[in-house]
């Protein structure tokens, strides 16, 4: 296997499959739970003139994805969005390609890089820290499929202008 394939300088392609939106009060009933992934919270306001959806939050989880989502208290976060009117929904994002990603990547840094790139593109209302600058631990081309809402189908984090350099010690390995 080519060692450069998993180096930080290599452009890695990651595919994420986004679930159908799930009502906030049904997240605990979600029966397709898995370890590690991403989630995307939106708020929809229903009006006679049409529905409007707002991206609220994008997050990551190393453990059970629904447990991480439920750890957010709607009225207790950095951005208390529960006080706002509307219907809150969550989409879960599962990395489907490459299949062996957990074996070859530092999983938390891979998720941090994906989360930050998604935040940079979507600019959800309640994500604050990664909107200004972030460290891309990996150079990624992110392909989003499924029910992605405002998440672009293709993201290349090399195109982001607000990135911070990786530490010199980082070689992409565990």
C-alpha positions in Angstrom: 0.0 0.0 0.0 1.2 3.5 -0.8 2.2 5.3 2.4 1.6 8.7 0.8 -2.1 7.7 0.3 -2.8 8.5 3.9 -0.5 11.5 4.3 -2.0 14.9 5.1 -0.9 16.4 1.8 -2.8 13.8 -0.3 -6.3 14.9 -1.4 -8.6 12.4 0.1 -12.1 11.7 -1.2 -14.7 11.1 1.5 -18.3 10.3 0.8 -21.0 11.0 3.3 -24.6 9.7 3.0 -27.1 11.9 4.8 -30.3 10.5 6.3 -33.8 11.8 5.9 -34.6 14.6 8.3 -35.8 13.3 11.6 -38.0 15.3 13.9 -36.1 16.4 17.1 -38.5 14.6 19.4 -38.0 11.3 17.5 -34.2 11.2 17.6 -34.3 8.9 20.6 -36.3 6.5 18.5 -33.8 6.4 15.7 -33.0 2.7 15.2 -30.2 3.0 12.7 -27.6 4.2 15.2 -23.8 3.7 14.7 -20.5 4.8 16.1 -19.0 7.9 14.6 -20.4 10.4 12.2 -21.9 13.8 11.6 -25.2 15.5 12.2 -26.9 18.5 10.8 -29.7 20.3 12.7 -32.2 22.6 10.8 -35.2 24.6 11.8 -38.2 24.9 9.5 -40.8 27.6 9.8 -44.1 26.8 8.1 -45.9 29.7 6.6 -48.7 30.2 4.1 -46.2 31.6 1.6 -44.0 28.5 1.9 -41.7 26.8 4.3 -38.3 28.2 5.1 -35.5 26.2 6.5 -32.5 27.5 8.4 -29.2 25.6 9.2 -28.8 25.6 12.9 -25.9 23.4 13.9 -23.4 20.9 12.4 -21.6 18.5 14.7 -19.6 15.3 14.9 -19.6 12.3 17.2 -17.0 9.5 17.8 -19.5 7.5 19.8 -23.2 6.7 19.2 -24.5 9.4 16.9 -28.0 9.8 18.4 -26.6 9.9 21.9 -24.4 12.8 20.9 -27.3 14.7 19.4 -29.4 14.1 22.5 -26.6 15.5 24.6 -27.5 18.9 23.2 -30.1 20.6 25.3 -32.1 22.8 23.0 -32.3 25.7 25.4 -29.0 25.2 27.1 -26.4 25.4 24.2 -24.2 28.3 23.2 -27.0 29.3 20.9 -30.3 28.6 22.6 -32.3 27.8 19.5 -35.2 26.1 21.3 -36.7 29.4 22.3 -37.2 30.1 18.6 -40.3 29.0 16.8 -40.2 26.3 14.2 -39.8 22.6 13.7 -36.3 21.2 14.5 -35.0 18.3 12.5 -31.7 16.3 12.4 -30.0 14.6 9.6 -27.3 12.0 10.3 -24.2 11.7 8.1 -22.5 8.4 7.8 -19.1 8.1 6.0 -19.7 5.4 3.4 -16.4 5.8 1.4 -13.7 4.9 1.8 -14.9 1.8 3.6 -11.8 1.3 5.7 -11.5 5.0 6.9 -11.3 4.2 10.6 -8.3 2.0 10.0 -6.3 4.5 8.0 -7.2 7.9 9.5 -7.0 9.5 12.8 -10.7 9.3 13.2 -11.3 12.4 15.5 -9.2 14.6 13.3 -10.9 13.3 10.2 -14.3 14.2 11.7 -13.0 17.6 12.9 -11.8 18.4 9.4 -15.1 17.3 7.8 -17.2 19.2 10.4 -15.2 22.4 9.9 -15.4 22.2 6.1 -19.2 21.7 6.3 -19.5 24.6 8.7 -17.5 26.8 6.5 -19.7 26.0 3.5 -23.2 26.0 5.2 -22.6 28.6 7.9 -25.1 27.3 10.4 -26.4 29.8 12.9 -25.1 28.2 16.1 -21.6 27.0 15.1 -19.1 29.7 16.1 -15.6 28.4 16.5 -15.0 27.0 13.0 -16.6 29.8 11.1 -13.5 32.1 11.3 -10.5 29.8 11.0 -9.9 26.1 11.3 -7.1 23.5 11.0 -7.7 21.1 8.1 -6.0 17.9 9.4 -6.6 16.3 6.0 -7.0 17.8 2.6 -10.5 16.6 1.6 -12.8 16.4 -1.3 -16.1 15.7 0.5 -19.0 14.2 -1.6 -22.4 14.5 0.1 -25.2 12.2 -1.0 -28.7 11.5 0.3 -30.8 14.1 2.0 -28.2 16.9 2.4 -30.4 20.0 2.4 -28.0 23.0 2.0 -24.8 20.9 2.3 -23.1 21.2 -1.1 -22.7 18.0 -3.1 -19.0 18.6 -3.4 -16.6 20.4 -1.1 -12.9 20.8 -1.5 -11.4 22.2 1.7 -8.3 23.2 -0.2 -10.5 26.0 -1.6 -11.1 27.5 1.9 -9.1 30.7 2.5 -9.4 30.8 6.3 -7.4 27.7 7.1 -4.8 27.5 9.8 -1.6 25.5 9.1 -1.3 22.0 10.5 1.3 21.6 13.2 4.7 20.6 11.8 4.7 17.4 13.8 1.5 16.1 12.2 2.3 13.4 9.6 -1.3 12.1 9.2 -0.6 8.9 11.2 -2.0 7.9 14.6 
